[in-house]
Amino acid sequence: MIDQHTVADALGLAVAAGVPALLWGAPGTGKTSVVRALADALDLPCEVVIASIREPADFAGLPIVDAGQVSFAPPSWARRLADVEHGLLFLDEISTAPPAVQAALLRVVLERTVGDLTLPAGIRTVAAANPPEQAADGWDLSAPLANRFVHLDWPVDARTMAEGFAGGWPPPTPVKLAADWEWLVPQTRAWVAGFVGVRPGAVLSVPTEAVSAGRAWPSPRSWDMAARLLAAGRVADSSEDVVALLMKGCVGDGMGVEFLAWLAEGDLPDPEVVLADPDSFELPERGDRAFAALTAIAAAVAAQPTVQRWNAAWKVFGRAGDTAPDAAAVAARTLVRSRPDGAPVPPEVAQFAPMLQAAGLLG
């Protein structure tokens, strides 16, 4: 059973990775407290904005005419966050915000843009919502706004409450990722690419019912969030439960479970291990897994292109071209674009020359 500690860990990882998170739960269950506690644990200033009592201009900016020019002035909470550069924007009661306010929040959540002000990259966004049936004058979240969050359900269980009453609630454990943690994102994106290659219907599935559309569902944007969180989870050595919560929170329960099962069954090789010893690489037999493995290797070279890594990757692609030419040919495009300055063209490139020349990637 997923408890509050696990959800708090997932929330902390989403904040560390810069992915907007939305906590769903009944009123009076401590959602606001855990968000404030997380901000304190990270030593981040927290601006709480109650979305339900705000106007669209509080997020889209107040129009001001000056010298014939119209600008959109940001509110004071946005200016305070911009001044500190690192902080937490907490949008509370978001499911009781009317549709016009939800529309104004679209750019705030994804682009950190408030009026004419773009908040610094160090500003993280967390929102909280009550299920519409439990909220006063509640609204279903619009599909575009819902698709900008990783959704986490905030559980309430007797044991956690008893422990909290007896000894106080422990603060969430903050997650601090290394400055270069995003080096793993190209690899996890390659895994997502391999999955959607064999499951084309997983790319985009907008729910037709309003209730479902207001929660997690798969789209290129939510898959990208999933890839970022999967990379962050691996770098932070997060538990399987935390990673599973985040995958399901991005693309929906069913799709998240299917993706994780595909990953587990595929036992995809670590690209760094392959690049260190290309002769030991064994290409997966299934086409989708072969594609994912080769794409991940090409992405790893693109993230850190050196002559040694480029040549090692071509050794792998040369052998893969004999058994899985279609999968290798697609991933080879990424590899060609990653050629380090001065690197000689290895003989394995010849296998893909017609395709690469047709794509304008080989002179």
N, C-alpha and C positions, 0 to 999 in steps of 0.2 A: 504493500500500500504506500502511495506517495504521501509524504508528510510535509509539514510546512518548512522544515529545514531543507529538504530537497528542492522545493520550489524557490526558497530564498537563495539557495546556491545557484539555481538556474537564472534567477533574476540578476544576481551579481555578475554572472558570466555575460549575460546580455548587455549589461551596463558597461562592463569592461571592453566588450567588442564593439560598442557603439551602435548596437541594434536597438531601436525603440521597442520597449516591452509594455504589455498591457496586462495588468492583474485583474482577473475576474473573480468576484466573490460577493457573498451576501453582505448587507450592511452590518457594521459593528463587529467585524471579524479580524480587525487589525491590519488591514492592507496599508492604510496610511502610515501606521506606526512602523511597519517593516521598511517602507520606502524611506522614511525619515531616518531610521536607524542605519540603513545602508549608506545614506549620504553622510551621516556622522562618522561611520566606520571608515569611509573613504576620505574623510576630511574635505568634503565638497559642500559649498553653499547650496541650499535647496530652495528654489522658488516654487511655492505651491500656488497653482492657479486653478480655481474652481470653474471648470468649463461651463457648467450649467447656468451660472449667473453672469456670464460674459456675453458681450455682443460680438458679432463678426469683426467689427473694427478693432477689437482688442487683440486680434491675431493677424488680420489683413492690414492693419495700420489705419490711423485716422487721416483722411485726406486733408492736405493743407495747400492752399494756393499762395504762392509767393513769387512776385515778379513774373507773373504769367506762367509759372511752372507749377505742376501739381506733384506733390510728394506725399508719401504715406508714412506718417510718423509712428514709430513703435511705442508701445506702452512702457511704463517705468520698469516693470519686472524684466522685460527683455533688455532694456539698457543696463540694468544691474548685472544681468548674466553676461552681457557683452563685455562689461568692464572687468569682470573677474576671470574671463576666458575659460575657466574650468568650473563646472557646476552641474547641478541636476535640475531639470525642469520637470516638475510633477504636475501632470494634468489630471486633476481629480474629478470624479463624477462625470466622466466623459459620455456615459450612456444616457445621461439626462440633458445633454446639450442638444438643442434643436438642429435640424438639418443644415440651416444656414451657418451655424457656428461650426458644425462638423466640416462643412465645405471649406471654411476659412482655416481650419486646422491642417488641411492637407499639406500645404507647403511648410508649415511649422514642423510637423512630425518628420517628414522625409528630408527636407532641404534646410531645416533650421532657419527658415526665413520668416521674419516677422515684420510686416510692412516693408519698408525699404532697407531693413537691417538684416544682415546675415549673421547669425550667431556663430561664435568660434567653434572649431571642430571639437574642442574639449567639452562642449555642452552635451550632456546625455539627456534622453527623454524617457520618462516612465509615465504611464497613465494607469488609472484605476477605474473600474466600472462595476456597477451592480447589474446582474441580469435584468433585462428590460421588465420582466414580470415582477421583479422585486424592487424596482426603482420607482420613485414618485414621478409621474409623468415621463416615464422612460421611453426611449426610442431605440430601435434597432440601429446598430452602427452601420453606416453606409459601407458598401463593398470596397470602394477605393480607400477609405480611411482604415478599415479593418485590415486590408492587405499591406498596410505600412507597419504593422506591429508583429512581434512574436507574442502569441497569446498564452498566458499561464493561468491556470485555475488555482485559486487560493483555498486549500482545504481547511476544514475545521475538525479536529479530532480531540477526544476527551483527554488522551494522554498528554498531548502538547499543552492543552489548557491547564491541566492539573500541575504539570511541571512549571508552567509559567506563573501560576498563582502561588506555588510553594516557594519557588526560588528565583522568580523573575525570568523574563524572556531574554535569552542570550542574543546579542546583536548578530546580524548576518556576517558570515565570514567574507570579507572583501576579496575580490579577485583582482590581482594586478598582473597584467600581461606584459611581457618584454616589449620594448619599443619596436622590435622587428618581427612581432608575432605573425604579421600578415604574409610572411613568406610562404606559409602553408596554404593560403587561400587558393592559389592557382591549382594546387593538387586536388583539393576538395571540390573545386568547381569542375575539374575533369571527371571526378567520380559522379557528380550530378549529371554531367553531360553523357556519361556512359549509361546511366540509369534511364534518362529520358529518351535516349536513343532506342532503347528496347521497349520503352513504355511511352510512345508519343502522346498518349492521352494525359500523361502526367504533367505535361508542360503547362497547360492552362485548363482550369475547370472552375468556372465561375458558378457558384451555387445559384439555383433559380429561386430558392426560398429566402426571404429576407432574414430570417433568424440565422440560417447557415451562412449567408453572405456576410453577416456581421462578425464572423469568427475567422479561423484560419482556413485558407484555401490556396491551392497551388497556382502560381503564376511565375513568370521569369523573375519578377522582383522578389517574391517570397522564397524561391529557390536560391537566389543569390544570398538572401539573409541566412538561409539554412546552411549554405556553404561556408559563410563567414563564421557562423556559430559552431559548426562542426570543426573547423580549423582551430578556433579559439579553445574549444573543449579538449582537443588533442594536445594543444600546447600547454594548457592548464592541468592536464591529466584529470579531467573531470570524470565523475562516475558515469556508468552506462545509463542510470536513471536520469541524471541531469541532461545528458545528451539526447536521450529519447524524448524528454519533455520539450526540449527546444526544437527538435526536428518536427514533432507533431504540432507544436505551437506555431510553426511557420507555414506548413503546407497541409495541415489537417491530420487527424488521427490515422485514418486509413492509409493515406499516402506516406505519412511519416513512418509508420510501421513497415510498409512495403519497401521503402527505400533502405531502412536499416537492415531488414532481412536480406535484401539484395547485396548490401555491403558485406554482411557477415558471411553469407554463403560464397561470395566471390573471393574472399581472402586475398584481396588485391595486394600486390607487392609494394613495398616502400620504394618510391622512386630514387631516394638517396642511396639505398642499399644497391639498387640496380646500377646506378651510375658509378658507384664505387667498384663494382665487379660485374660488368656487363656480360661476361661469358657465362655467368651462373644463372642468367635470367631464363625463366621458362614461361613462354607465352600461354596465357589461359586459353583453353580450347574453345569456349563459347565466344562468339563474335562480340557481344556487348561488353564482356569483361575484358577481352583483348583490347577493344577500343578504349575502355576506361583506363587500362594500365598504360597503354602507349600515350594517350593524351596526357596523363599525369606525368609521365617521364618528360614529354615535350614541354609541359608547363613548368616543371622543375628547372629545366635548362633555361627557359625564357626568364624565370625569376632570378636566376644567377648564372648568366652566360659566361662560361670560360671555355677555352679551347679544349681542355681535357674533358669537360662534361659534354661538350658538343660532339666530340669524336666518340665518346663512350655511348652516347645516345644513338648515334648512327650505326654503331655495331649492332645494337638491339634492333633498330629498324631494318637493317639489312637482312637479318634472319627472319624478322616478322614479315617482311615483304614476300618471302617464299610461301608462307603458310596462311597468312591473313592479309593479303594485299590491299583489300578495300579499307580495312581498319587502319592499316599502317599509312596508306596514302593520305587519308584525311588528317591524321595527326602530324604527318610529315610537313604539312604546310606551316604549322606553328614552329616546328623545329627549324625550318629554313629561315623563317623570319628572325630567329634568335641567333643567327650566325655571328660570333664575336668578330671584331675587327681583326683582319689579318689571318683568320683561320682558313687553312687550305680546304678545298672541297674533297671529302673522302669518297672513295670509289662506290660506296653503298648508295650514294645519291643517284647514280646512274639508273637504278631500278625505277625511280620515280620521276625521271627527267621529263618524259612527255607530259605528265600531269602538271608538274611544276612549271614547265614552260607555258602550257596552256593557261595557267593561272597568273602568268607574268611574274613568277617568283624566281625564275632562273633564266639568266641571259644566254 
